[in-house]
Amino acid sequence: MFIWAVILLAVNVAFMSGILYILLFRRGGMNRAPDSSMGDALLADLKKELNEVRAAASQLGSDFERYGRKLSGRTSEIEEMIRKVQAAGREEDIQRLSEDVYSKALRMHRSGVPASDVAKSLGLLNGEAELLFSLKRM
């Protein structure tokens, strides 16, 4: 068993030596000096691409700023619209409440409550309640 291990180790070393010999001497790995013109061209290409990326990043930054300004302008417009809608909603609520007060006043008057008591209970002026009832009689 030991002999087979030694034989396999020797064969393995022989194959590895052959591969190393082919890589180093047959392909010219040790004989050729690196080509500097190819490296310079590659470096120039990389610098060019880097400058393009920087220009694109700068353009994106200015686009972000421009869109940010537009967004803040639109945000203020929307907030103004919301305030207007809320104000209109409050006016509608006030009108609805006032309609409800007058409807209640008329119901109370129909049930026989005097105008002064209706005005006190609903927070109306006496003249307002009397005017409402006189208009209703017409």
N, CA, C and O atoms as CSV, one atom per row, in Angstrom:
chain,resi,resn,atom,element,x,y,z
A,1,MET,N,N,0.814,-1.183,0.000
A,1,MET,CA,C,0.000,0.000,0.000
A,1,MET,C,C,0.864,1.255,0.000
A,1,MET,O,O,0.564,2.230,-0.688
A,2,PHE,N,N,1.929,1.216,0.773
A,2,PHE,CA,C,2.832,2.349,0.856
A,2,PHE,C,C,3.507,2.616,-0.488
A,2,PHE,O,O,3.750,3.767,-0.852
A,3,ILE,N,N,3.803,1.558,-1.209
A,3,ILE,CA,C,4.471,1.692,-2.503
A,3,ILE,C,C,3.545,2.405,-3.488
A,3,ILE,O,O,3.990,3.247,-4.267
A,4,TRP,N,N,2.259,2.064,-3.451
A,4,TRP,CA,C,1.307,2.718,-4.353
A,4,TRP,C,C,1.186,4.210,-4.043
A,4,TRP,O,O,1.050,5.021,-4.959
A,5,ALA,N,N,1.234,4.566,-2.805
A,5,ALA,CA,C,1.165,5.977,-2.428
A,5,ALA,C,C,2.377,6.730,-2.946
A,5,ALA,O,O,2.256,7.861,-3.416
A,6,VAL,N,N,3.550,6.107,-2.861
A,6,VAL,CA,C,4.779,6.736,-3.352
A,6,VAL,C,C,4.714,6.869,-4.867
A,6,VAL,O,O,5.119,7.893,-5.418
A,7,ILE,N,N,4.209,5.847,-5.542
A,7,ILE,CA,C,4.111,5.885,-7.005
A,7,ILE,C,C,3.136,6.989,-7.430
A,7,ILE,O,O,3.431,7.754,-8.348
A,8,LEU,N,N,1.986,7.074,-6.772
A,8,LEU,CA,C,1.004,8.115,-7.103
A,8,LEU,C,C,1.564,9.507,-6.836
A,8,LEU,O,O,1.301,10.438,-7.597
A,9,LEU,N,N,2.323,9.653,-5.778
A,9,LEU,CA,C,2.942,10.935,-5.467
A,9,LEU,C,C,3.959,11.310,-6.539
A,9,LEU,O,O,4.025,12.469,-6.947
A,10,ALA,N,N,4.744,10.354,-6.994
A,10,ALA,CA,C,5.747,10.612,-8.031
A,10,ALA,C,C,5.070,10.999,-9.344
A,10,ALA,O,O,5.521,11.919,-10.027
A,11,VAL,N,N,3.990,10.300,-9.699
A,11,VAL,CA,C,3.261,10.622,-10.933
A,11,VAL,C,C,2.649,12.020,-10.827
A,11,VAL,O,O,2.676,12.788,-11.788
A,12,ASN,N,N,2.107,12.338,-9.678
A,12,ASN,CA,C,1.500,13.648,-9.459
A,12,ASN,C,C,2.540,14.757,-9.586
A,12,ASN,O,O,2.271,15.784,-10.209
A,13,VAL,N,N,3.710,14.566,-9.011
A,13,VAL,CA,C,4.786,15.555,-9.104
A,13,VAL,C,C,5.232,15.699,-10.550
A,13,VAL,O,O,5.525,16.809,-10.995
A,14,ALA,N,N,5.288,14.608,-11.288
A,14,ALA,CA,C,5.701,14.662,-12.690
A,14,ALA,C,C,4.692,15.467,-13.513
A,14,ALA,O,O,5.079,16.306,-14.326
A,15,PHE,N,N,3.403,15.211,-13.301
A,15,PHE,CA,C,2.388,15.967,-14.033
A,15,PHE,C,C,2.436,17.454,-13.691
A,15,PHE,O,O,2.335,18.299,-14.580
A,16,MET,N,N,2.586,17.764,-12.448
A,16,MET,CA,C,2.638,19.168,-12.028
A,16,MET,C,C,3.870,19.854,-12.615
A,16,MET,O,O,3.797,21.011,-13.028
A,17,SER,N,N,4.970,19.167,-12.652
A,17,SER,CA,C,6.188,19.740,-13.233
A,17,SER,C,C,5.998,19.995,-14.715
A,17,SER,O,O,6.443,21.020,-15.232
A,18,GLY,N,N,5.345,19.077,-15.400
A,18,GLY,CA,C,5.088,19.253,-16.829
A,18,GLY,C,C,4.180,20.448,-17.087
A,18,GLY,O,O,4.417,21.228,-18.009
A,19,ILE,N,N,3.162,20.588,-16.288
A,19,ILE,CA,C,2.242,21.721,-16.449
A,19,ILE,C,C,2.974,23.029,-16.181
A,19,ILE,O,O,2.790,24.000,-16.915
A,20,LEU,N,N,3.789,23.068,-15.155
A,20,LEU,CA,C,4.551,24.268,-14.833
A,20,LEU,C,C,5.531,24.607,-15.958
A,20,LEU,O,O,5.696,25.777,-16.303
A,21,TYR,N,N,6.175,23.599,-16.523
A,21,TYR,CA,C,7.108,23.813,-17.626
A,21,TYR,C,C,6.381,24.415,-18.829
A,21,TYR,O,O,6.873,25.354,-19.454
A,22,ILE,N,N,5.204,23.866,-19.147
A,22,ILE,CA,C,4.435,24.368,-20.294
A,22,ILE,C,C,4.010,25.817,-20.057
A,22,ILE,O,O,4.109,26.653,-20.955
A,23,LEU,N,N,3.546,26.103,-18.866
A,23,LEU,CA,C,3.082,27.461,-18.574
A,23,LEU,C,C,4.208,28.483,-18.624
A,23,LEU,O,O,4.018,29.597,-19.111
A,24,LEU,N,N,5.362,28.112,-18.131
A,24,LEU,CA,C,6.439,29.085,-18.037
A,24,LEU,C,C,7.254,29.220,-19.319
A,24,LEU,O,O,7.573,30.336,-19.728
A,25,PHE,N,N,7.590,28.123,-19.948
A,25,PHE,CA,C,8.558,28.202,-21.038
A,25,PHE,C,C,7.955,28.031,-22.425
A,25,PHE,O,O,8.449,28.644,-23.372
A,26,ARG,N,N,6.956,27.262,-22.580
A,26,ARG,CA,C,6.395,27.022,-23.907
A,26,ARG,C,C,5.507,28.175,-24.375
A,26,ARG,O,O,5.485,28.492,-25.565
A,27,ARG,N,N,4.804,28.779,-23.492
A,27,ARG,CA,C,3.912,29.877,-23.877
A,27,ARG,C,C,4.624,31.216,-23.835
A,27,ARG,O,O,4.029,32.222,-24.222
A,28,GLY,N,N,5.789,31.274,-23.412
A,28,GLY,CA,C,6.545,32.514,-23.405
A,28,GLY,C,C,6.263,33.370,-22.194
A,28,GLY,O,O,6.454,34.585,-22.245
A,29,GLY,N,N,5.821,32.783,-21.125
A,29,GLY,CA,C,5.512,33.537,-19.923
A,29,GLY,C,C,6.735,34.194,-19.326
A,29,GLY,O,O,6.636,35.291,-18.777
A,30,MET,N,N,7.877,33.558,-19.418
A,30,MET,CA,C,9.092,34.118,-18.840
A,30,MET,C,C,9.887,34.919,-19.867
A,30,MET,O,O,10.706,35.758,-19.494
A,31,ASN,N,N,9.657,34.673,-21.140
A,31,ASN,CA,C,10.478,35.293,-22.169
A,31,ASN,C,C,10.017,36.694,-22.546
A,31,ASN,O,O,10.833,37.528,-22.938
A,32,ARG,N,N,8.731,36.962,-22.435
A,32,ARG,CA,C,8.220,38.252,-22.888
A,32,ARG,C,C,8.112,39.238,-21.739
A,32,ARG,O,O,7.762,38.879,-20.615
A,33,ALA,N,N,8.416,40.470,-22.045
A,33,ALA,CA,C,8.210,41.551,-21.083
A,33,ALA,C,C,6.781,42.072,-21.278
A,33,ALA,O,O,6.251,42.007,-22.387
A,34,PRO,N,N,6.176,42.569,-20.250
A,34,PRO,CA,C,4.815,43.087,-20.399
A,34,PRO,C,C,4.788,44.257,-21.379
A,34,PRO,O,O,5.700,45.083,-21.411
A,35,ASP,N,N,3.730,44.310,-22.170
A,35,ASP,CA,C,3.569,45.348,-23.184
A,35,ASP,C,C,3.011,46.602,-22.511
A,35,ASP,O,O,1.871,46.609,-22.047
A,36,SER,N,N,3.817,47.658,-22.461
A,36,SER,CA,C,3.399,48.871,-21.761
A,36,SER,C,C,2.406,49.688,-22.580
A,36,SER,O,O,1.593,50.413,-22.007
A,37,SER,N,N,2.453,49.587,-23.897
A,37,SER,CA,C,1.518,50.366,-24.716
A,37,SER,C,C,0.090,49.874,-24.513
A,37,SER,O,O,-0.855,50.663,-24.543
A,38,MET,N,N,-0.064,48.578,-24.307
A,38,MET,CA,C,-1.392,48.033,-24.060
A,38,MET,C,C,-1.919,48.516,-22.711
A,38,MET,O,O,-3.101,48.833,-22.582
A,39,GLY,N,N,-1.058,48.571,-21.725
A,39,GLY,CA,C,-1.451,49.063,-20.406
A,39,GLY,C,C,-1.800,50.539,-20.443
A,39,GLY,O,O,-2.738,50.976,-19.776
A,40,ASP,N,N,-1.040,51.318,-21.227
A,40,ASP,CA,C,-1.331,52.749,-21.344
A,40,ASP,C,C,-2.679,52.984,-22.026
A,40,ASP,O,O,-3.442,53.864,-21.627
A,41,ALA,N,N,-2.961,52.189,-23.052
A,41,ALA,CA,C,-4.244,52.321,-23.751
A,41,ALA,C,C,-5.398,51.952,-22.814
A,41,ALA,O,O,-6.438,52.611,-22.793
A,42,LEU,N,N,-5.190,50.892,-22.050
A,42,LEU,CA,C,-6.219,50.481,-21.096
A,42,LEU,C,C,-6.429,51.550,-20.032
A,42,LEU,O,O,-7.562,51.834,-19.644
A,43,LEU,N,N,-5.341,52.137,-19.566
A,43,LEU,CA,C,-5.435,53.200,-18.567
A,43,LEU,C,C,-6.163,54.418,-19.135
A,43,LEU,O,O,-6.970,55.040,-18.444
A,44,ALA,N,N,-5.877,54.756,-20.385
A,44,ALA,CA,C,-6.554,55.888,-21.024
A,44,ALA,C,C,-8.053,55.610,-21.165
A,44,ALA,O,O,-8.874,56.498,-20.933
A,45,ASP,N,N,-8.408,54.382,-21.544
A,45,ASP,CA,C,-9.825,54.017,-21.652
A,45,ASP,C,C,-10.521,54.103,-20.300
A,45,ASP,O,O,-11.644,54.596,-20.196
A,46,LEU,N,N,-9.845,53.621,-19.275
A,46,LEU,CA,C,-10.431,53.673,-17.934
A,46,LEU,C,C,-10.629,55.109,-17.467
A,46,LEU,O,O,-11.647,55.429,-16.853
A,47,LYS,N,N,-9.655,55.978,-17.758
A,47,LYS,CA,C,-9.792,57.391,-17.385
A,47,LYS,C,C,-10.954,58.036,-18.125
A,47,LYS,O,O,-11.709,58.821,-17.550
A,48,LYS,N,N,-11.094,57.698,-19.410
A,48,LYS,CA,C,-12.191,58.245,-20.206
A,48,LYS,C,C,-13.540,57.807,-19.633
A,48,LYS,O,O,-14.449,58.623,-19.479
A,49,GLU,N,N,-13.662,56.524,-19.321
A,49,GLU,CA,C,-14.912,56.018,-18.753
A,49,GLU,C,C,-15.184,56.630,-17.382
A,49,GLU,O,O,-16.331,56.918,-17.040
A,50,LEU,N,N,-14.122,56.825,-16.600
A,50,LEU,CA,C,-14.290,57.448,-15.289
A,50,LEU,C,C,-14.801,58.878,-15.428
A,50,LEU,O,O,-15.660,59.305,-14.657
A,51,ASN,N,N,-14.285,59.612,-16.392
A,51,ASN,CA,C,-14.763,60.979,-16.627
A,51,ASN,C,C,-16.220,60.986,-17.075
A,51,ASN,O,O,-16.989,61.862,-16.681
A,52,GLU,N,N,-16.600,60.007,-17.902
A,52,GLU,CA,C,-17.998,59.908,-18.323
A,52,GLU,C,C,-18.911,59.621,-17.135
A,52,GLU,O,O,-19.997,60.188,-17.024
A,53,VAL,N,N,-18.462,58.739,-16.254
A,53,VAL,CA,C,-19.257,58.414,-15.064
A,53,VAL,C,C,-19.379,59.638,-14.162
A,53,VAL,O,O,-20.447,59.896,-13.607
A,54,ARG,N,N,-18.296,60.388,-14.015
A,54,ARG,CA,C,-18.350,61.604,-13.196
A,54,ARG,C,C,-19.316,62.620,-13.789
A,54,ARG,O,O,-20.073,63.259,-13.058
A,55,ALA,N,N,-19.296,62.774,-15.113
A,55,ALA,CA,C,-20.213,63.712,-15.767
A,55,ALA,C,C,-21.663,63.271,-15.569
A,55,ALA,O,O,-22.541,64.093,-15.308
A,56,ALA,N,N,-21.901,61.971,-15.697
A,56,ALA,CA,C,-23.262,61.463,-15.499
A,56,ALA,C,C,-23.713,61.668,-14.053
A,56,ALA,O,O,-24.867,62.017,-13.807
A,57,ALA,N,N,-22.810,61.454,-13.101
A,57,ALA,CA,C,-23.154,61.657,-11.691
A,57,ALA,C,C,-23.449,63.127,-11.416
A,57,ALA,O,O,-24.365,63.449,-10.660
A,58,SER,N,N,-22.684,64.006,-12.022
A,58,SER,CA,C,-22.933,65.440,-11.857
A,58,SER,C,C,-24.288,65.820,-12.438
A,58,SER,O,O,-25.031,66.597,-11.838
A,59,GLN,N,N,-24.607,65.273,-13.602
A,59,GLN,CA,C,-25.906,65.538,-14.227
A,59,GLN,C,C,-27.040,65.020,-13.346
A,59,GLN,O,O,-28.062,65.688,-13.185
A,60,LEU,N,N,-26.856,63.834,-12.779
A,60,LEU,CA,C,-27.881,63.285,-11.887
A,60,LEU,C,C,-28.073,64.173,-10.662
A,60,LEU,O,O,-29.199,64.381,-10.211
A,61,GLY,N,N,-26.974,64.692,-10.129
A,61,GLY,CA,C,-27.077,65.574,-8.971
A,61,GLY,C,C,-27.871,66.825,-9.288
A,61,GLY,O,O,-28.715,67.245,-8.497
A,62,SER,N,N,-27.607,67.425,-10.444
A,62,SER,CA,C,-28.360,68.630,-10.811
A,62,SER,C,C,-29.822,68.289,-11.097
A,62,SER,O,O,-30.716,69.079,-10.792
A,63,ASP,N,N,-30.069,67.106,-11.686
A,63,ASP,CA,C,-31.455,66.682,-11.913
A,63,ASP,C,C,-32.184,66.495,-10.587
A,63,ASP,O,O,-33.339,66.897,-10.449
A,64,PHE,N,N,-31.511,65.885,-9.609
A,64,PHE,CA,C,-32.125,65.697,-8.293
A,64,PHE,C,C,-32.481,67.041,-7.666
A,64,PHE,O,O,-33.560,67.196,-7.094
A,65,GLU,N,N,-31.582,68.004,-7.772
A,65,GLU,CA,C,-31.858,69.324,-7.200
A,65,GLU,C,C,-33.048,69.979,-7.893
A,65,GLU,O,O,-33.916,70.551,-7.234
A,66,ARG,N,N,-33.088,69.895,-9.226
A,66,ARG,CA,C,-34.183,70.508,-9.980
A,66,ARG,C,C,-35.515,69.848,-9.627
A,66,ARG,O,O,-36.513,70.532,-9.398
A,67,TYR,N,N,-35.524,68.515,-9.586
A,67,TYR,CA,C,-36.760,67.815,-9.241
A,67,TYR,C,C,-37.154,68.074,-7.792
A,67,TYR,O,O,-38.342,68.117,-7.469
A,68,GLY,N,N,-36.176,68.243,-6.926
A,68,GLY,CA,C,-36.474,68.569,-5.530
A,68,GLY,C,C,-37.161,69.920,-5.412
A,68,GLY,O,O,-38.111,70.075,-4.644
A,69,ARG,N,N,-36.679,70.899,-6.175
A,69,ARG,CA,C,-37.322,72.218,-6.153
A,69,ARG,C,C,-38.746,72.135,-6.699
A,69,ARG,O,O,-39.667,72.732,-6.141
A,70,LYS,N,N,-38.922,71.392,-7.793
A,70,LYS,CA,C,-40.271,71.231,-8.347
A,70,LYS,C,C,-41.191,70.544,-7.341
A,70,LYS,O,O,-42.347,70.930,-7.168
A,71,LEU,N,N,-40.659,69.529,-6.688
A,71,LEU,CA,C,-41.457,68.783,-5.719
A,71,LEU,C,C,-41.864,69.658,-4.543
A,71,LEU,O,O,-43.004,69.587,-4.085
A,72,SER,N,N,-40.949,70.479,-4.053
A,72,SER,CA,C,-41.308,71.349,-2.929
A,72,SER,C,C,-42.335,72.390,-3.366
A,72,SER,O,O,-43.215,72.751,-2.584
A,73,GLY,N,N,-42.235,72.878,-4.607
A,73,GLY,CA,C,-43.240,73.814,-5.119
A,73,GLY,C,C,-44.605,73.165,-5.224
A,73,GLY,O,O,-45.617,73.757,-4.850
A,74,ARG,N,N,-44.626,71.961,-5.729
A,74,ARG,CA,C,-45.904,71.252,-5.851
A,74,ARG,C,C,-46.470,70.901,-4.480
A,74,ARG,O,O,-47.684,70.918,-4.280
A,75,THR,N,N,-45.594,70.587,-3.548
A,75,THR,CA,C,-46.048,70.277,-2.194
A,75,THR,C,C,-46.747,71.488,-1.586
A,75,THR,O,O,-47.799,71.353,-0.961
A,76,SER,N,N,-46.161,72.670,-1.768
A,76,SER,CA,C,-46.798,73.872,-1.220
A,76,SER,C,C,-48.127,74.152,-1.922
A,76,SER,O,O,-49.077,74.602,-1.281
A,77,GLU,N,N,-48.206,73.891,-3.235
A,77,GLU,CA,C,-49.477,74.066,-3.949
A,77,GLU,C,C,-50.544,73.119,-3.404
A,77,GLU,O,O,-51.691,73.515,-3.201
A,78,ILE,N,N,-50.160,71.877,-3.173
A,78,ILE,CA,C,-51.112,70.885,-2.658
A,78,ILE,C,C,-51.560,71.259,-1.251
A,78,ILE,O,O,-52.737,71.124,-0.916
A,79,GLU,N,N,-50.625,71.728,-0.424
A,79,GLU,CA,C,-51.001,72.145,0.928
A,79,GLU,C,C,-51.983,73.307,0.885
A,79,GLU,O,O,-52.916,73.362,1.687
A,80,GLU,N,N,-51.781,74.237,-0.048
A,80,GLU,CA,C,-52.707,75.361,-0.196
A,80,GLU,C,C,-54.086,74.862,-0.628
A,80,GLU,O,O,-55.107,75.338,-0.132
A,81,MET,N,N,-54.112,73.901,-1.553
A,81,MET,CA,C,-55.391,73.330,-1.982
A,81,MET,C,C,-56.097,72.638,-0.820
A,81,MET,O,O,-57.315,72.745,-0.675
A,82,ILE,N,N,-55.339,71.939,-0.005
A,82,ILE,CA,C,-55.925,71.254,1.156
A,82,ILE,C,C,-56.536,72.267,2.108
A,82,ILE,O,O,-57.632,72.055,2.628
A,83,ARG,N,N,-55.822,73.378,2.340
A,83,ARG,CA,C,-56.370,74.416,3.222
A,83,ARG,C,C,-57.669,74.988,2.662
A,83,ARG,O,O,-58.619,75.230,3.407
A,84,LYS,N,N,-57.707,75.204,1.334
A,84,LYS,CA,C,-58.928,75.731,0.721
A,84,LYS,C,C,-60.088,74.752,0.860
A,84,LYS,O,O,-61.214,75.149,1.159
A,85,VAL,N,N,-59.805,73.467,0.640
A,85,VAL,CA,C,-60.855,72.452,0.753
A,85,VAL,C,C,-61.354,72.358,2.187
A,85,VAL,O,O,-62.555,72.231,2.425
A,86,GLN,N,N,-60.433,72.421,3.140
A,86,GLN,CA,C,-60.844,72.363,4.542
A,86,GLN,C,C,-61.689,73.578,4.909
A,86,GLN,O,O,-62.674,73.456,5.637
A,87,ALA,N,N,-61.303,74.751,4.405
A,87,ALA,CA,C,-62.084,75.955,4.687
A,87,ALA,C,C,-63.474,75.844,4.069
A,87,ALA,O,O,-64.465,76.221,4.694
A,88,ALA,N,N,-63.549,75.328,2.845
A,88,ALA,CA,C,-64.852,75.156,2.196
A,88,ALA,C,C,-65.692,74.140,2.963
A,88,ALA,O,O,-66.902,74.313,3.103
A,89,GLY,N,N,-65.062,73.094,3.455
A,89,GLY,CA,C,-65.779,72.088,4.236
A,89,GLY,C,C,-66.331,72.669,5.520
A,89,GLY,O,O,-67.437,72.323,5.936
A,90,ARG,N,N,-65.569,73.554,6.155
A,90,ARG,CA,C,-66.045,74.192,7.385
A,90,ARG,C,C,-67.250,75.085,7.098
A,90,ARG,O,O,-68.209,75.112,7.869
A,91,GLU,N,N,-67.193,75.821,5.976
A,91,GLU,CA,C,-68.326,76.675,5.619
A,91,GLU,C,C,-69.574,75.840,5.370
A,91,GLU,O,O,-70.673,76.220,5.772
A,92,GLU,N,N,-69.399,74.693,4.700
A,92,GLU,CA,C,-70.546,73.809,4.465
A,92,GLU,C,C,-71.092,73.270,5.782
A,92,GLU,O,O,-72.305,73.157,5.955
A,93,ASP,N,N,-70.195,72.936,6.711
A,93,ASP,CA,C,-70.643,72.452,8.017
A,93,ASP,C,C,-71.421,73.535,8.758
A,93,ASP,O,O,-72.436,73.258,9.397
A,94,ILE,N,N,-70.936,74.764,8.665
A,94,ILE,CA,C,-71.625,75.874,9.334
A,94,ILE,C,C,-73.005,76.070,8.719
A,94,ILE,O,O,-73.985,76.277,9.435
A,95,GLN,N,N,-73.082,76.004,7.378
A,95,GLN,CA,C,-74.385,76.150,6.727
A,95,GLN,C,C,-75.320,75.013,7.129
A,95,GLN,O,O,-76.504,75.237,7.382
A,96,ARG,N,N,-74.788,73.796,7.186
A,96,ARG,CA,C,-75.607,72.653,7.563
A,96,ARG,C,C,-76.103,72.801,9.000
A,96,ARG,O,O,-77.256,72.498,9.305
A,97,LEU,N,N,-75.204,73.278,9.889
A,97,LEU,CA,C,-75.614,73.482,11.275
A,97,LEU,C,C,-76.677,74.565,11.374
A,97,LEU,O,O,-77.642,74.433,12.127
A,98,SER,N,N,-76.493,75.650,10.600
A,98,SER,CA,C,-77.486,76.720,10.666
A,98,SER,C,C,-78.816,76.245,10.101
A,98,SER,O,O,-79.872,76.623,10.608
A,99,GLU,N,N,-78.782,75.432,9.071
A,99,GLU,CA,C,-80.029,74.879,8.555
A,99,GLU,C,C,-80.679,73.986,9.604
A,99,GLU,O,O,-81.899,73.994,9.770
A,100,ASP,N,N,-79.875,73.233,10.292
A,100,ASP,CA,C,-80.421,72.366,11.328
A,100,ASP,C,C,-81.047,73.191,12.447
A,100,ASP,O,O,-82.092,72.819,12.981
A,101,VAL,N,N,-80.414,74.315,12.808
A,101,VAL,CA,C,-80.944,75.161,13.876
A,101,VAL,C,C,-82.301,75.724,13.468
A,101,VAL,O,O,-83.240,75.731,14.263
A,102,TYR,N,N,-82.400,76.195,12.229
A,102,TYR,CA,C,-83.671,76.769,11.779
A,102,TYR,C,C,-84.754,75.697,11.663
A,102,TYR,O,O,-85.920,75.950,11.965
A,103,SER,N,N,-84.364,74.507,11.226
A,103,SER,CA,C,-85.345,73.417,11.160
A,103,SER,C,C,-85.843,73.065,12.554
A,103,SER,O,O,-87.034,72.836,12.763
A,104,LYS,N,N,-84.919,73.026,13.499
A,104,LYS,CA,C,-85.319,72.751,14.884
A,104,LYS,C,C,-86.233,73.849,15.409
A,104,LYS,O,O,-87.213,73.580,16.104
A,105,ALA,N,N,-85.899,75.091,15.068
A,105,ALA,CA,C,-86.721,76.214,15.531
A,105,ALA,C,C,-88.140,76.097,14.984
A,105,ALA,O,O,-89.111,76.322,15.707
A,106,LEU,N,N,-88.257,75.748,13.713
A,106,LEU,CA,C,-89.592,75.603,13.125
A,106,LEU,C,C,-90.358,74.448,13.761
A,106,LEU,O,O,-91.559,74.555,14.010
A,107,ARG,N,N,-89.667,73.353,14.020
A,107,ARG,CA,C,-90.332,72.222,14.681
A,107,ARG,C,C,-90.819,72.608,16.073
A,107,ARG,O,O,-91.927,72.257,16.478
A,108,MET,N,N,-89.967,73.340,16.802
A,108,MET,CA,C,-90.362,73.762,18.150
A,108,MET,C,C,-91.559,74.713,18.078
A,108,MET,O,O,-92.464,74.632,18.909
A,109,HIS,N,N,-91.569,75.606,17.096
A,109,HIS,CA,C,-92.671,76.559,16.953
A,109,HIS,C,C,-93.974,75.833,16.608
A,109,HIS,O,O,-95.040,76.179,17.118
A,110,ARG,N,N,-93.878,74.818,15.733
A,110,ARG,CA,C,-95.063,74.039,15.382
A,110,ARG,C,C,-95.624,73.297,16.586
A,110,ARG,O,O,-96.830,73.071,16.685
A,111,SER,N,N,-94.733,72.920,17.502
A,111,SER,CA,C,-95.210,72.204,18.687
A,111,SER,C,C,-95.752,73.155,19.752
A,111,SER,O,O,-96.256,72.712,20.785
A,112,GLY,N,N,-95.648,74.478,19.498
A,112,GLY,CA,C,-96.273,75.431,20.398
A,112,GLY,C,C,-95.330,76.159,21.330
A,112,GLY,O,O,-95.801,76.838,22.243
A,113,VAL,N,N,-94.043,76.056,21.154
A,113,VAL,CA,C,-93.081,76.750,22.014
A,113,VAL,C,C,-93.012,78.206,21.559
A,113,VAL,O,O,-92.912,78.462,20.359
A,114,PRO,N,N,-93.063,79.172,22.489
A,114,PRO,CA,C,-92.999,80.583,22.104
A,114,PRO,C,C,-91.645,80.949,21.484
A,114,PRO,O,O,-90.647,80.265,21.713
A,115,ALA,N,N,-91.619,82.028,20.703
A,115,ALA,CA,C,-90.427,82.448,19.967
A,115,ALA,C,C,-89.269,82.770,20.903
A,115,ALA,O,O,-88.122,82.454,20.589
A,116,SER,N,N,-89.545,83.391,22.043
A,116,SER,CA,C,-88.463,83.751,22.968
A,116,SER,C,C,-87.800,82.503,23.548
A,116,SER,O,O,-86.580,82.477,23.714
A,117,ASP,N,N,-88.583,81.472,23.858
A,117,ASP,CA,C,-88.009,80.222,24.385
A,117,ASP,C,C,-87.211,79.478,23.310
A,117,ASP,O,O,-86.166,78.895,23.599
A,118,VAL,N,N,-87.704,79.501,22.078
A,118,VAL,CA,C,-86.976,78.868,20.968
A,118,VAL,C,C,-85.634,79.567,20.783
A,118,VAL,O,O,-84.604,78.915,20.612
A,119,ALA,N,N,-85.653,80.901,20.820
A,119,ALA,CA,C,-84.422,81.670,20.630
A,119,ALA,C,C,-83.423,81.358,21.737
A,119,ALA,O,O,-82.234,81.191,21.465
A,120,LYS,N,N,-83.886,81.280,22.971
A,120,LYS,CA,C,-82.983,80.985,24.093
A,120,LYS,C,C,-82.392,79.581,23.979
A,120,LYS,O,O,-81.193,79.391,24.186
A,121,SER,N,N,-83.222,78.613,23.656
A,121,SER,CA,C,-82.744,77.227,23.650
A,121,SER,C,C,-81.811,76.932,22.471
A,121,SER,O,O,-80.925,76.084,22.584
A,122,LEU,N,N,-81.999,77.613,21.358
A,122,LEU,CA,C,-81.164,77.336,20.182
A,122,LEU,C,C,-80.072,78.374,19.959
A,122,LEU,O,O,-79.284,78.240,19.022
A,123,GLY,N,N,-80.008,79.392,20.788
A,123,GLY,CA,C,-78.966,80.405,20.656
A,123,GLY,C,C,-79.234,81.393,19.538
A,123,GLY,O,O,-78.297,81.960,18.975
A,124,LEU,N,N,-80.493,81.607,19.210
A,124,LEU,CA,C,-80.858,82.581,18.183
A,124,LEU,C,C,-81.241,83.895,18.845
A,124,LEU,O,O,-81.513,83.950,20.045
A,125,LEU,N,N,-81.259,84.940,18.048
A,125,LEU,CA,C,-81.766,86.218,18.535
A,125,LEU,C,C,-83.294,86.165,18.521
A,125,LEU,O,O,-83.891,85.454,17.713
A,126,ASN,N,N,-83.913,86.921,19.418
A,126,ASN,CA,C,-85.380,86.928,19.468
A,126,ASN,C,C,-85.966,87.392,18.140
A,126,ASN,O,O,-86.922,86.803,17.636
A,127,GLY,N,N,-85.395,88.441,17.580
A,127,GLY,CA,C,-85.888,88.963,16.307
A,127,GLY,C,C,-85.714,87.949,15.183
A,127,GLY,O,O,-86.553,87.854,14.287
A,128,GLU,N,N,-84.631,87.200,15.235
A,128,GLU,CA,C,-84.378,86.185,14.211
A,128,GLU,C,C,-85.443,85.089,14.277
A,128,GLU,O,O,-85.965,84.660,13.248
A,129,ALA,N,N,-85.759,84.644,15.482
A,129,ALA,CA,C,-86.779,83.603,15.648
A,129,ALA,C,C,-88.145,84.116,15.211
A,129,ALA,O,O,-88.885,83.403,14.533
A,130,GLU,N,N,-88.490,85.352,15.594
A,130,GLU,CA,C,-89.792,85.907,15.216
A,130,GLU,C,C,-89.897,86.085,13.705
A,130,GLU,O,O,-90.944,85.823,13.113
A,131,LEU,N,N,-88.794,86.538,13.080
A,131,LEU,CA,C,-88.788,86.688,11.622
A,131,LEU,C,C,-88.983,85.342,10.942
A,131,LEU,O,O,-89.744,85.231,9.981
A,132,LEU,N,N,-88.308,84.336,11.430
A,132,LEU,CA,C,-88.429,82.992,10.864
A,132,LEU,C,C,-89.874,82.504,10.955
A,132,LEU,O,O,-90.405,81.944,9.996
A,133,PHE,N,N,-90.501,82.715,12.094
A,133,PHE,CA,C,-91.868,82.228,12.274
A,133,PHE,C,C,-92.856,83.023,11.436
A,133,PHE,O,O,-93.820,82.469,10.907
A,134,SER,N,N,-92.614,84.331,11.316
A,134,SER,CA,C,-93.531,85.138,10.509
A,134,SER,C,C,-93.388,84.796,9.027
A,134,SER,O,O,-94.373,84.811,8.289
A,135,LEU,N,N,-92.168,84.488,8.592
A,135,LEU,CA,C,-91.982,84.082,7.192
A,135,LEU,C,C,-92.632,82.728,6.936
A,135,LEU,O,O,-93.151,82.477,5.848
A,136,LYS,N,N,-92.603,81.884,7.912
A,136,LYS,CA,C,-93.196,80.562,7.762
A,136,LYS,C,C,-94.724,80.667,7.658
A,136,LYS,O,O,-95.355,79.880,6.953
A,137,ARG,N,N,-95.318,81.643,8.363
A,137,ARG,CA,C,-96.772,81.819,8.324
A,137,ARG,C,C,-97.242,82.296,6.958
A,137,ARG,O,O,-98.386,82.041,6.582
A,138,MET,N,N,-96.400,82.975,6.219
A,138,MET,CA,C,-96.806,83.544,4.927
A,138,MET,C,C,-96.970,82.490,3.925
A,138,MET,O,O,-97.309,82.776,2.777
